[in-house]
Amino acid sequence: MMKVCLFALPITCLALGCGASYSVGVNGYSSTGQSLEIPSRSSIQIVADSNIPNPILQREVMAKIETLLKDQGYDVEADKPDYYLRFHYGIDSGRAVTGFIPLWHGGFYCDYSYGYGHRHSYVTHVPYSEVVYTRWLVLRLFDGDAYRASGDAASKETEPLWIGEIASAGTGSDLRGLIDYMLIVGFEYFGQDTGRMISEVISRDDERLWLLR
């Protein structure tokens, strides 16, 4: 009598993005079209948004921005700084995404009657549905003298020297945990005119994240 045995092969992760890394896009704009020449040891004061709904989270983000600026050699404690930095961040309400994921099935059949085996595999398509969120962070750098001259209306009337737009899309809705990834990538291109959107994949194990934790 013929005997047949089947060895099932491993099945890979089905979900879109298993959470081991995050893709972050950054677009840097300079008022001159060229990357800024920010002298080393320049002073930069961070300006908080008084209308933000969660001031506690804002203080956390502000402290992390200070850490990143200090790590790049900037002074964040001057009374009349060379530059002012404003920041805004948020997350949208999400959008539903549906589709099908190809799932590979494989096995090895053993036919002991003839002393040989053969492989057999096939693909099925598994439906999925999930909510994808867009997380964003915007950095605006202003000249110190021009910003002070504009007074209370500085954020509206003064043109920024540099704007950094950072965004990341995925299934995670915990902005508090994901803001670190956007900050790390955003400050990697701080002051640069990137000329286009630059995408970078940053993993949970990225050593740069320890600076903020």
C-alpha angles and dihedrals in degrees: 000000000000117000122204126191128188126208110196115219123220119277117223126231112290102199122095102254112358093220097254092116142008131221114226126186124203131188118187122198126190124195089229097042089243130094112268121256099221108181117233114261091024115155119244124183119201115224117209124214109244093200098056113124096225111045092172093060089043090057090051092052091044091053090051091050089051089052092053093047092049090048088057091051101258126141112236099179105065118125093217104028128193090236141018122215123203123187138191130182140174149142131240127234092259134243130241117248123191134177145114130287119208110236118197119212119194138175145162119235120205119203106192093184091071099023099240140094137207138202124246125187139164140174129236128183118233119201119232137185126190143152118250120202129199114220118194142186127187124195122192123189119199134190108255099227094045092047094051091046091058093057118193092354093056096117091053103037103035117080112227119243089216138010124196118195114194125181140170130184127202147110095282115103098180100108091176091063098038098048089081092065092051093046093051093051094040094055092045085071097033110155094003126127098221095188090217143018110294118202123206130180114218122187130212089250095054107136092221091068091067089070089069099041 
